[in-house]
Amino acid sequence: MSGPVVRGWCPGALRPMASGDGLVVRIRPRLARLSAPQLLGLAALADRLGDGGLELTSRANLQMYGVAEGAHGDLLEGLSGLGLVDDDPALEGRRNVLVSPLWQPGDLTERLTRALYDTLPALPELPAKVGFAVDASGAPVLGADPADFRLELGQAGLILRAEGVARGRPVTEGEAIPALIDLARLFAQTRRPEQKRVRDWAPEALPAAWQVAEPLPAAPRPRPGAQGAFAAPFGRIAVGNLVSLMGASEAQAVRVTPWRMLLVEGNCPATHPGFVSDPTDPILTTAACRGAPFCPQGSVETRDLARRLAPFAPDLHMSGCAKGCARSTPAALTVVGRDGTYDLVEQGCASDTPALSGLTLPDLIALLESRT
């Protein structure tokens, strides 16, 4: 069997990706925020034209699965009416901006993000998956979430930092976006062809002038069951649960996070049966892709197995193939499907060399249960 096909780009609304059960359509909410009418409208579209659910991604986007090719036009019309689609596929692809979901109206994160959106057409050509993070609403909360260029706070104010190095360059608000353009151009002009992400380029090529100031220490993320935070197992939210939550919360809007969690603005219940409210639930530290039969590259079922294994592996990544779409960072334990069997990677990613290969399902379960 050949290896998994790496597309080199992410799906969008205008440029969907084929999967095992139809098209995958990604919606990128501006400022990581959806008003209540937008969210309920999106839920209705997912129920009518998708597979009845929405999935939160590690980029704080929403994905819809199971869209028939013939229904894509109707979906775009619906998304356009909700203000959730760009006019230009190229611009949509560049709007890969991760925003702190803790921003407040008018604060530095909101101002910088809006300025960045306006500047996207002026950026140089960059590899398809290059992304940005704006994390300037107090202590950083996005430090563990992948982004190539980061605007965040240091001890003395705003800094611009390249992924892969510990320090950034101090900038004022007015200097931030021009400096980001300069840094993006430097990366585009000096990177080697195989260096498709800034983390692969910066440690060896970034000038010292761009590595002066340390970011503030990370702040704790919201925890499920508090601060209007509702976690979704594997990021999957059934439409009925979403509608029920919005009805019970009287929320004006929700924030989409990269942590498989929604933050509800306004009055809301502490818990909801469709979401995880226990911050100690091991499912919250478990990542799993859709796997077989939904993904044509997955050779094993993933999510039911991940639920079964989660209590035995507190930092688990269950991947249907070596691409590792559900998690790009190392996990304590990664289980990878290969030709219907399972490989085991320790302290690594799905694409890393496994410690054990070709395990049967009973062998895998017995091995993990024996470790507890």
C-alpha positions in Angstrom: 0.0 0.0 0.0 1.3 3.5 -0.9 1.7 6.2 1.8 -1.0 8.7 2.5 -1.6 11.5 0.1 -0.5 14.9 1.5 -2.5 17.5 -0.3 -0.3 20.5 0.7 -3.3 22.7 1.2 -6.4 22.9 3.5 -10.0 22.9 2.4 -12.0 26.1 2.3 -15.6 27.1 1.5 -14.7 28.0 -2.1 -12.1 25.3 -2.5 -13.5 22.2 -0.8 -11.7 18.8 -0.5 -13.1 15.4 -1.4 -13.4 12.9 1.3 -14.9 9.4 1.7 -18.4 10.7 2.2 -18.5 13.8 0.1 -16.8 17.2 0.2 -15.1 18.7 3.2 -15.9 22.5 3.5 -14.1 24.7 5.9 -15.6 27.9 7.3 -13.2 30.5 8.7 -15.1 32.8 11.0 -13.7 36.3 11.2 -12.2 37.1 14.6 -13.1 33.5 15.6 -16.6 34.8 16.3 -20.1 33.7 15.1 -23.2 35.6 15.9 -26.2 33.6 17.1 -28.0 33.9 13.7 -24.8 32.9 11.9 -24.3 29.9 14.0 -27.9 28.7 13.8 -27.9 29.4 10.1 -24.7 27.3 9.7 -26.2 24.5 11.8 -29.2 24.5 9.5 -27.0 24.2 6.4 -25.0 21.4 8.0 -28.3 19.5 8.7 -29.7 20.1 5.2 -26.6 19.8 3.0 -23.9 18.1 5.2 -23.8 15.1 7.5 -25.7 16.7 10.4 -22.7 18.0 12.3 -19.9 20.5 12.5 -16.3 20.0 13.6 -14.0 22.4 15.3 -10.5 22.4 13.9 -7.1 23.2 15.5 -7.1 26.5 13.6 -10.4 27.6 15.2 -12.3 27.0 12.1 -15.5 24.9 11.5 -15.7 22.0 9.0 -18.7 20.6 7.4 -18.5 17.0 6.0 -20.6 14.9 3.7 -21.5 17.7 1.3 -22.5 16.3 -2.1 -20.8 17.9 -5.1 -24.2 18.9 -6.5 -25.1 20.7 -3.2 -21.9 22.8 -3.0 -23.5 25.7 -4.9 -26.5 25.8 -2.6 -24.1 25.7 0.4 -22.0 28.6 -0.9 -25.2 30.6 -1.4 -26.2 29.9 2.1 -22.8 30.8 3.5 -22.7 34.0 1.5 -26.1 35.0 3.0 -24.6 34.5 6.4 -21.5 36.5 5.6 -19.2 33.5 6.1 -17.5 33.2 2.7 -14.9 35.3 0.9 -15.4 36.4 -2.7 -11.9 35.2 -3.8 -10.6 31.7 -3.2 -7.0 33.0 -3.1 -7.8 35.5 -0.4 -9.8 32.8 1.5 -6.7 30.6 1.5 -4.6 33.4 2.9 -7.0 34.2 5.7 -5.4 31.5 7.9 -5.4 33.7 11.0 -5.7 32.3 14.5 -7.2 34.8 16.9 -7.2 34.7 20.7 -10.8 33.9 21.5 -10.4 36.0 24.7 -10.3 39.3 22.7 -12.6 42.1 23.8 -14.3 44.7 21.5 -11.9 47.4 20.5 -8.8 45.8 22.1 -5.4 45.4 20.6 -6.1 41.9 19.3 -9.2 43.0 17.5 -7.5 46.0 16.0 -4.5 44.1 14.8 -6.6 41.3 13.4 -8.7 43.6 11.3 -5.5 45.4 10.1 -4.1 42.0 9.2 -7.2 41.0 7.2 -6.9 44.2 5.2 -3.2 43.5 4.5 -3.5 39.9 3.3 -3.5 40.9 -0.4 -0.1 42.7 0.1 1.7 39.6 1.5 4.1 37.7 -0.7 3.4 34.3 -2.0 3.8 31.9 0.9 3.4 28.1 1.2 -0.2 27.1 1.4 -0.4 26.2 5.1 1.5 29.2 6.5 -0.6 30.9 9.2 -0.7 33.8 11.6 -1.6 34.2 15.2 -2.8 37.4 16.9 -2.6 36.9 20.7 -2.4 40.3 22.3 -5.3 40.3 24.8 -3.1 39.8 27.9 -0.9 36.9 28.5 -0.7 34.5 25.5 -3.1 31.6 25.3 -2.1 30.4 21.8 1.5 29.6 22.4 0.9 25.8 22.0 -1.1 26.2 18.9 0.8 26.2 15.6 1.3 29.5 13.7 4.1 30.8 11.6 4.0 34.5 12.5 2.8 35.6 15.9 1.8 39.0 17.2 1.7 38.7 21.0 2.7 40.6 24.2 6.2 40.7 25.8 7.3 42.2 29.0 7.5 45.7 27.5 4.7 45.6 25.0 3.8 44.1 21.6 6.2 41.8 19.8 6.3 40.0 16.5 7.7 36.5 16.7 8.6 33.8 14.2 7.6 30.3 15.0 10.5 28.1 16.0 12.4 30.8 18.0 11.9 31.8 21.6 12.1 35.6 21.2 10.6 38.2 18.9 11.0 41.8 17.8 9.4 44.7 19.7 7.0 46.7 17.6 4.4 49.4 18.2 0.9 48.9 17.0 1.6 51.1 14.0 4.7 49.1 13.2 3.3 45.7 13.6 1.7 45.0 10.2 4.5 46.6 8.1 7.0 44.5 10.2 5.0 41.4 9.6 5.0 42.0 5.8 8.8 42.5 6.0 9.2 39.2 8.0 7.0 37.3 5.5 9.0 38.7 2.6 12.3 37.7 4.3 10.9 34.1 4.8 9.6 33.9 1.2 12.9 35.2 -0.3 15.4 33.2 1.7 13.7 29.9 2.6 14.8 26.7 0.8 12.1 24.9 -1.2 11.8 22.2 1.5 11.2 24.8 4.2 7.5 25.2 3.9 6.9 26.3 7.5 8.7 29.1 9.4 9.6 26.8 12.2 11.9 24.9 9.8 13.5 28.2 8.6 13.8 30.6 11.5 16.2 28.8 13.8 19.0 28.8 11.2 18.1 31.9 9.1 16.3 34.5 11.2 18.6 37.6 11.9 19.3 38.4 15.6 17.4 41.7 15.3 14.2 39.7 15.1 15.0 37.7 18.3 15.2 40.3 21.1 12.1 40.1 23.4 10.5 37.1 25.1 6.8 36.7 25.1 4.9 36.9 28.4 4.4 33.5 30.2 1.3 31.6 29.0 -2.0 32.2 30.6 -4.3 29.2 31.5 -6.9 28.4 28.9 -10.6 28.4 29.8 -11.7 25.1 31.3 -14.9 23.2 30.3 -17.7 23.9 32.8 -16.5 27.4 33.5 -16.4 30.8 31.7 -19.1 29.6 29.3 -16.7 27.0 27.9 -18.2 23.9 26.2 -15.9 21.2 24.9 -16.8 18.9 22.1 -15.3 15.4 22.0 -12.8 15.3 19.0 -14.3 18.7 18.0 -17.5 17.0 16.7 -20.8 18.9 17.5 -24.1 17.4 16.4 -26.5 20.0 15.0 -29.2 19.2 17.6 -26.8 19.8 20.5 -25.7 23.1 19.0 -29.2 24.4 18.6 -30.1 23.2 22.0 -27.1 25.0 23.6 -27.9 28.2 21.8 -31.5 28.0 23.0 -30.6 27.3 26.6 -27.9 30.0 26.7 -29.6 33.0 25.3 -26.2 33.8 23.8 -25.6 36.6 21.4 -22.6 35.0 19.9 -20.0 32.3 20.4 -16.2 32.3 20.1 -14.5 29.3 18.2 -11.3 28.1 19.8 -8.4 25.9 18.6 -9.0 23.7 21.6 -12.2 21.8 20.4 -14.2 24.2 22.5 -16.8 26.9 22.1 -16.9 30.0 24.3 -20.4 31.3 24.7 -21.0 35.0 25.1 -23.7 35.9 27.5 -25.8 33.9 30.0 -25.5 30.2 29.7 -25.9 27.0 31.7 -22.9 25.5 33.4 -23.3 22.2 31.6 -25.0 20.7 28.6 -25.4 17.0 27.9 -24.0 17.3 24.3 -20.7 18.7 25.5 -18.0 17.7 28.0 -18.1 19.7 31.2 -15.7 17.7 33.4 -12.2 19.3 32.9 -10.6 16.0 34.0 -12.3 13.9 31.3 -9.5 12.1 29.4 -11.4 12.6 26.1 -10.3 16.3 26.3 -6.6 15.3 25.9 -7.4 12.8 23.1 -7.3 13.7 19.4 -8.8 11.6 16.7 -9.4 12.1 13.0 -12.5 10.7 11.3 -10.7 7.6 10.1 -12.2 4.8 8.0 -14.7 4.6 6.3 -15.1 8.4 6.2 -11.6 9.2 5.1 -10.3 7.3 2.0 -6.8 7.4 3.4 -7.7 5.9 6.8 -7.5 2.1 7.1 -8.9 1.8 10.6 -11.8 3.2 12.6 -10.6 5.9 15.0 -13.1 7.6 17.3 -14.8 4.7 19.0 -11.4 3.2 19.6 -10.1 6.5 20.9 -12.9 6.7 23.4 -12.0 3.2 24.6 -8.3 3.9 24.9 -8.5 7.4 26.4 -8.6 6.3 30.0 -5.4 4.3 29.5 -3.4 7.1 27.7 -3.8 10.6 29.1 -2.2 12.3 26.1 -3.4 10.2 23.1 -3.5 10.9 19.3 -5.5 8.3 17.3 -4.8 8.7 13.6 -6.2 6.7 10.7 -3.0 7.2 8.7 0.4 8.7 9.0 -0.7 12.2 7.9 -1.9 12.9 11.5 -4.6 15.5 10.5 -6.1 15.6 14.0 -2.9 16.8 15.7 0.3 18.2 14.2 2.2 18.4 17.5 3.8 15.4 19.4 1.7 13.4 21.8 2.8 11.1 24.6 1.2 8.2 22.6 0.2 8.2 19.0 -1.7 5.2 17.5 -1.5 5.1 13.7 -3.5 2.9 11.4 -1.6 1.1 8.7 -3.1 -1.5 6.3 -5.7 -2.3 8.9 -3.2 -2.8 11.7 -1.8 -0.3 14.3 1.6 1.3 14.8 2.6 2.9 18.1 4.6 6.1 18.3 5.8 7.3 21.7 6.5 11.1 22.3 6.0 11.9 18.7 3.7 12.6 15.7 1.9 10.2 13.4 4.6 10.5 10.7 7.4 9.6 13.1 9.1 6.2 13.3 6.9 3.9 15.4 8.2 2.0 18.5 6.0 -0.9 17.6 4.4 -1.8 14.3 1.7 -4.1 12.9 -0.3 -4.5 16.1 -3.6 -6.2 15.9 -6.5 -4.5 17.7 -6.6 -7.1 20.6 -2.8 -6.7 21.0 -3.1 -2.9 21.0 -5.8 -2.8 23.6 -4.1 -5.4 25.8 -0.8 -3.4 25.6 -2.3 -0.1 26.7 -4.5 -1.7 29.4 -1.4 -3.3 30.8 0.4 0.1 31.2 -2.1 1.4 33.8 
